[in-house]
Amino acid sequence: QRSCGNGQEVLERRLRNKNRLIPTELRREALALQGSLEFDDAGGEGVTSHVDDEYRWAGVEDPKVMITTSRDPSSRLKMFAKELKLVFPGAQRMNRGHHEVGALVRACKANGVTDLLVVHEHRGTPVGLIVSHLPFGPTAYFTLCNVVMRHDIPNLGTMSEAKPHLITHGFSSRLGKRVSDILRYLFPVPKDDSHRVITFANQDDYISFLHHVYKKTDHRNVELTEVGCTVLLSLETVN
C-alpha cells in the first residue's frame, strides 16, 4: 500500500478502500464532461476495428492539448497547471473562471482541441486529473499522489520543450493498452535527435510519471537528468 501525503486525508482513505470513489467535485465534472461528448457507444464489447479506434489518426497531426483547473484554483494548482503545459508540447492553458464543463468542451471542439485536461485539488494539493479525448472520448479519471513540481526541486534550470520520446511499461492488458493510448497520444511524434524522455511505468495499478533528459557519456552509456515534475497516477475509471 502506498500513501499519498501532503494532507490528502480524503484521498488516503479512498485509496485504502477497494471500492474507491471519485471525489464529489471530480465525479460531477467527469460525468458532465462525459455527457458533453458527441456519443457513447456501449455496444460491441470485444470487437474493435479501425472504424472504432478513436486514435486511428494519431501521429498524422500533432495533438492539440488544452489544460484547465477546477473552479477557484489555489496558487499551487495554478502552478501545477502551468507545469503540465510545459510537459505537453504545444499545449495551451485556459483560465477556468466560472465556466461550466459543457461550455469548455464546446469551446475546445470549436477550436480543434483534441484533448482536454482538467486538474483538481484538495486543500491546495493536486489530487485529480480528467483526460478527455475530443470529440468522441474516451475520458479517463485519475487520482494523483506524491506530486512533486519543478517549483519544489532546487537548481533544475530550464526545461527542454522538444517533443519527447515516450517509454511505457506495464500496460500489457487490454485495459492497460487503452490507458497507455490515452496517455501517450497526448504527445506528438518526436524527432530522432530529441534528448527528452517521458516515462509512464505501471506497477500494482499505480502509474509513475517521470520526466528526464539524457546525454551520451560514451558510445555505450547515457546519463539521465530528472527535470520534473513527477507524479503517481491511479486510474479510477475510463469511459
Steps between C-alpha positions, in 0.01 A plus 500: 500500500634838406394814677423838353643762731467874517184497713285312248291325770197446281706356218696274736186346645358442154818338370495257794149397405472253211166658403659836429279800431590802297474820710162669465626802305715289270219250443256779416736656248595164352138404443422839351799472272403152387146623432637777280664256259319443174416136561581204722461164327460235770472214254750277322703395804798296390464601136711787371614619162665805350152653482457472881850617589485859628874532450526363148628838370751544781839596362357648181460838667635624832251489788358830620480484880307744718564511877276658762416468869205461731326821599669746737841332478766558763834649401656154523244346265560785255873426521436130435291585192782722374750217543271255319491744211878463471473121503283480187655668194270761350249479787297803602371597844158655552382687809186321618313794645138404567447309176306173507664188360261496205609849398865395523439198280312703239780757488760226465311328219453830316876560511614154395624390842566125508536450876369687804678460834337620824696492827339507844628558852431430866614763748745644253650169388435360148307174544302441180542502123240458227628422151235519228572428135280711273256485341394139574700391807635304674503683832723378784498605865821474702583575861839661556746418779847617599496800269844660481510812286802658341434791730578268795837379367796739529750570223314331216570767241297541184304211354523379143176545308604260224254228405586213738561134442253288699561191710196300614538196724253262661198563276468152351132434580215617281410773749867584538536551126200733498641705786839506329337634183318773695830618650746457217284660232509825696850537354609567140744282310856596607802560284771236512752740652278605793669444837183538702331189647158456663432175687169345604576189709208297635554286810228366728247732331704811578644687203824686561549805282868591459667769293867493401751626249800291404843544353745242375811465714664256260400263220330260746368707789263790556447732794144579611406829664161541666326820396163459678220507567429149635170350610336168580169437320231248589226429246149523641284450190518524124201540266 
